[in-house]
């Protein structure tokens, strides 16, 4: 970002507690912490189930 870009940005910054604006200008509420935890756990679990790429396994094999 250049100095000119920064100078042209006159939007007020959002506070930490302000909800984001969604489609159509409606404000979204933040998801409860329990839902966020479940979503993060799901992504993490899915990542653990992914296969290790063959190229990476070949590199690991060269180390031993």
C-alpha positions in Angstrom: 0.0 0.0 0.0 1.5 3.3 -1.0 1.2 6.6 1.0 -1.3 7.9 -1.6 -3.5 4.8 -1.1 -3.4 5.2 2.6 -4.3 8.9 2.4 -7.3 8.2 0.1 -8.8 5.7 2.6 -11.1 7.9 4.7 -13.2 5.1 6.1 -13.4 5.0 9.9 -11.8 2.0 11.5 -14.1 -0.5 13.2 -13.9 -1.1 16.9 -13.2 -4.6 18.2 -16.7 -5.0 19.5 -18.6 -3.8 16.4 -20.2 -6.5 14.2 -19.2 -6.8 10.6 -21.6 -5.7 7.8 -22.9 -8.5 5.7 -24.5 -8.6 2.2 -27.2 -6.0 1.7 -25.7 -3.7 4.5 -27.2 -5.8 7.3 -25.1 -6.3 10.3 -24.0 -9.8 11.2 -23.7 -11.0 14.7 -20.5 -12.7 15.8 -20.8 -16.5 16.1 -20.8 -17.8 19.7 -17.5 -19.1 20.9 -18.8 -22.6 21.0 -19.7 -22.5 17.3 -16.3 -21.1 16.4 -14.6 -23.8 18.4 -16.5 -26.5 16.6 -15.8 -25.0 13.2 -12.0 -24.7 14.0 -12.0 -28.3 15.3 -13.7 -29.5 12.1 -11.1 -27.8 9.9 -8.3 -29.1 12.0 -9.6 -32.7 11.9 -10.1 -32.6 8.2 -6.6 -31.4 7.7 -5.2 -34.3 9.8 -7.1 -36.8 7.6 -5.5 -35.4 4.4 -2.9 -37.6 2.7 0.7 -36.4 2.7 1.7 -35.5 -0.9 4.1 -38.0 -2.6 6.7 -35.3 -3.3 6.9 -34.5 0.4 7.1 -38.2 1.3 10.0 -38.5 -1.2 11.8 -35.6 0.5 11.3 -37.1 3.9 12.7 -40.4 2.6 15.9 -38.7 1.4 16.5 -37.4 4.9 16.8 -40.9 6.4 
